[in-house]
Amino acid sequence: MKRIDCSTKTHPNVFAIVDDEDYPSISAHKWSAEKRYAGYYAIRCVSENGKRTMIRMHQQIMGATGVHIDHKDGNGLNNRRSNLRLCTRTENQRNQKSACGTSKYKGVSWYAPTGKWVAGIRFAGKRKYLGYFSDERDAAIAYNKAASELFGEFASLNEI
């Protein structure tokens, strides 16, 4: 495993990791850190026929553009092949960590009218309610169970 410097003035001390066998082809380019809501990604820009195009490191490693590639551990800078997999857009979204809200857990929120935590999950375009819970952790456990059943290997589970 080798580190690739992706630091910029805006994002100092940012490094991606790649497998030893990918290092020669990846290190031949200048990479920059791109901050996204879920974390950082390594990118580089190329110009072809006067048009600038962005290439993400994980796309170059997988030899795939125009398809979705998932980072199994959710770390956009971990570009080892064992951490990357081709996926659909939906599968990629299933593996995203929670944004922000009233709970520290994904799929859990505070429902003031009942004074309880509610767990829910979205699948096939529909919201499925998993129940109301007095304890936030119990709601997170209910979410984890449903996510594992519905999403399989693409489930992003709460750390409890």
C-alpha positions in Angstrom: 0.0 0.0 0.0 1.3 3.5 -0.9 0.2 7.0 -0.2 -0.5 9.6 -2.8 -0.4 13.3 -1.8 -3.6 15.1 -2.8 -3.1 18.2 -0.6 -4.1 21.6 -1.8 -4.0 25.0 -0.1 -7.6 24.6 0.8 -7.2 21.0 1.9 -3.7 20.5 3.3 -2.4 17.1 4.5 -4.8 14.9 2.5 -3.5 11.6 1.2 -5.1 8.8 -0.8 -4.0 5.2 -0.5 -3.5 2.8 -3.4 -2.2 -0.7 -3.9 1.5 -1.1 -4.7 0.7 -2.3 -8.2 -1.4 0.8 -9.0 1.2 3.3 -7.6 3.3 3.7 -10.8 0.3 4.7 -13.0 -1.4 6.8 -10.3 1.7 8.6 -9.1 2.4 9.8 -12.7 -0.3 12.4 -12.3 -0.9 15.4 -10.0 -3.9 14.7 -7.8 -6.0 17.1 -5.7 -8.4 16.7 -2.8 -12.1 17.3 -3.6 -14.3 17.8 -0.5 -17.7 16.2 -0.8 -20.4 16.0 1.9 -19.3 12.4 2.8 -15.5 13.2 2.9 -12.7 13.6 0.5 -12.0 12.1 -3.0 -8.9 12.3 -5.1 -9.3 14.0 -8.5 -7.3 15.3 -11.4 -8.4 17.4 -14.4 -7.5 16.8 -18.0 -8.1 18.9 -21.1 -9.1 17.3 -24.3 -10.1 19.3 -27.4 -10.4 22.4 -25.2 -12.8 20.7 -22.8 -11.8 20.1 -19.1 -12.8 16.8 -17.6 -12.4 15.6 -14.1 -11.2 12.1 -13.4 -11.5 10.5 -10.0 -8.7 8.3 -8.8 -11.0 5.3 -8.0 -12.4 5.5 -11.6 -8.9 5.4 -13.1 -8.0 2.5 -10.9 -11.1 0.5 -11.9 -10.7 1.5 -15.5 -14.3 2.7 -15.5 -15.9 6.0 -16.4 -19.6 6.6 -16.5 -20.3 3.9 -14.0 -20.7 4.0 -10.2 -17.9 2.7 -8.0 -18.5 2.2 -4.3 -15.9 2.5 -1.5 -16.8 -0.3 0.8 -15.6 1.4 3.9 -17.1 4.8 2.9 -13.6 6.4 2.8 -13.2 8.1 -0.6 -9.5 8.2 -0.2 -9.1 4.5 0.3 -8.6 3.5 -3.3 -7.2 0.0 -2.7 -8.9 -2.5 -5.1 -10.1 -4.6 -2.2 -12.1 -1.5 -1.1 -13.6 -0.7 -4.5 -16.6 -2.4 -6.2 -18.8 -1.6 -9.2 -22.3 -0.8 -8.3 -25.5 0.9 -9.3 -26.3 4.4 -8.1 -28.9 3.0 -5.7 -26.4 0.5 -4.2 -23.9 3.3 -3.8 -26.4 5.5 -2.0 -27.3 2.6 0.4 -23.7 2.6 1.6 -23.6 6.3 2.4 -23.2 7.3 6.0 -25.9 9.4 7.6 -26.0 13.1 6.9 -27.1 15.1 9.9 -30.3 15.2 11.9 -31.7 14.7 15.4 -30.0 11.4 15.9 -26.4 10.3 15.8 -27.6 7.1 14.0 -28.6 6.6 10.4 -32.3 5.9 9.9 -33.2 7.3 13.3 -34.9 10.6 14.3 -36.6 12.2 17.2 -40.4 12.4 16.9 -41.5 15.1 19.3 -45.3 14.4 19.2 -44.7 11.0 20.8 -41.5 11.8 22.7 -39.9 8.8 21.1 -37.3 7.8 18.6 -38.6 6.6 15.2 -36.7 4.3 12.9 -37.3 4.1 9.2 -35.7 3.0 6.0 -36.2 3.8 2.3 -36.3 0.9 -0.1 -37.6 0.8 -3.7 -38.7 4.4 -3.5 -40.9 3.8 -0.5 -40.4 4.7 3.2 -40.8 1.9 5.6 -41.4 2.7 9.3 -39.7 0.3 11.7 -41.3 1.5 14.9 -41.1 4.0 17.8 -38.5 3.4 20.5 -37.9 4.9 23.9 -34.2 4.3 23.4 -32.2 5.8 20.5 -29.9 2.8 20.4 -32.8 0.3 20.1 -34.1 2.3 17.1 -30.6 2.1 15.5 -30.6 -1.7 16.1 -33.9 -1.9 14.3 -32.5 0.1 11.4 -29.4 -2.1 11.2 -31.5 -5.3 11.0 -33.7 -3.9 8.2 -30.7 -2.5 6.3 -28.9 -5.8 6.5 -31.9 -7.7 5.2 -32.7 -5.2 2.4 -29.3 -4.0 1.2 -27.0 -7.0 2.0 -23.3 -6.1 1.4 -24.2 -2.5 0.5 -25.8 -1.8 3.9 -24.2 1.0 5.9 -24.8 0.0 9.4 -24.7 2.1 12.5 -21.9 1.6 14.9 -23.5 0.7 18.2 
